[in-house]
Amino acid sequence: MVLPRLALAVTPFLIAAAAWAHGDADWIRKGADYDWCCGPQDCERAPVGAILLEKGVYVIPSTRQSFAFRGRPEDRIFPSIDADYWWCLYPDGRIRCLFVPPLTW
């Protein structure tokens, strides 16, 4: 009987930890226009230099993906809340959603 009680006692903490798993990227999870981009731990600030802007198209060389900002949700590119690039990843490492600094779009 100790194990079921322990599980009941620990479960709320595990749920709370999952809710906070985004850390700095929690603003993405809370955004009504792009909350679908997020899983429990798949959004993060992109490393400096990982995203290139070439002729108005954002290119991610590591995944061979490109994103053009046209203002449509299906383009999966959105404004960042700060001067950094952010991305949300699929389990295989491809970019699900890209967030770009305001001055670059």
C-alpha positions in Angstrom: 0.0 0.0 0.0 3.0 2.4 0.4 3.6 2.4 -3.4 0.2 3.6 -4.4 0.3 6.4 -1.8 3.7 7.4 -2.9 2.6 7.5 -6.5 -0.4 9.7 -5.6 1.9 12.0 -3.6 4.5 12.3 -6.4 2.2 12.6 -9.4 1.2 16.3 -8.9 4.9 17.2 -8.7 5.6 15.4 -12.0 2.7 17.2 -13.7 3.9 20.5 -12.4 7.5 19.8 -13.7 6.1 19.0 -17.1 4.2 22.2 -17.2 7.4 24.2 -16.4 9.6 22.1 -18.8 9.8 24.9 -21.4 11.7 27.3 -19.1 12.6 30.4 -21.1 10.6 29.2 -24.0 7.3 29.0 -22.0 6.1 32.1 -23.9 5.7 29.9 -27.0 3.5 27.4 -25.2 1.3 30.2 -23.9 0.9 31.9 -27.4 -2.6 31.3 -28.7 -1.4 31.5 -32.3 1.4 29.0 -32.0 0.9 26.9 -28.9 0.5 23.9 -31.2 4.3 24.2 -31.9 5.2 22.9 -28.5 5.6 19.6 -26.9 6.9 19.1 -23.3 10.5 20.0 -24.0 11.0 20.8 -27.6 11.3 24.6 -27.8 14.5 26.5 -27.2 16.6 29.5 -28.1 18.4 28.6 -31.4 22.2 28.7 -31.2 23.9 31.8 -32.6 24.7 31.3 -36.3 22.3 28.3 -36.7 19.9 30.3 -38.9 20.8 32.3 -41.9 18.8 35.0 -43.7 19.2 34.7 -47.5 17.1 36.8 -49.8 14.3 37.1 -47.3 14.2 33.3 -46.5 15.4 31.9 -43.3 17.7 28.9 -43.9 18.7 26.2 -41.3 21.7 24.5 -42.9 21.8 21.7 -40.3 18.4 20.4 -41.2 18.3 21.7 -44.8 15.0 23.5 -44.1 13.9 27.0 -45.2 11.2 29.3 -43.9 9.7 32.3 -45.6 7.7 34.8 -43.5 4.3 35.4 -45.2 2.2 36.0 -42.1 0.4 32.7 -42.4 0.4 30.1 -39.5 0.9 27.3 -42.0 4.3 28.8 -42.8 5.4 27.9 -39.3 7.4 31.1 -38.8 6.4 33.7 -36.2 7.9 36.8 -34.6 10.1 36.3 -31.6 9.5 38.2 -28.3 13.1 39.3 -28.2 16.2 39.7 -30.3 16.9 36.0 -30.4 15.9 33.2 -32.8 13.8 30.4 -31.2 12.7 27.1 -32.6 10.6 24.1 -31.7 11.8 20.7 -32.9 10.3 17.5 -34.0 11.7 14.4 -32.3 13.9 13.7 -35.3 15.6 17.2 -35.0 13.8 19.0 -37.8 12.3 22.4 -37.1 8.6 22.4 -36.4 8.3 26.2 -35.8 10.7 29.1 -36.1 10.5 32.4 -34.2 12.6 35.2 -35.6 13.6 38.6 -34.2 11.3 41.5 -35.2 14.0 43.4 -37.0 14.6 40.5 -39.4 11.1 40.0 -40.8 
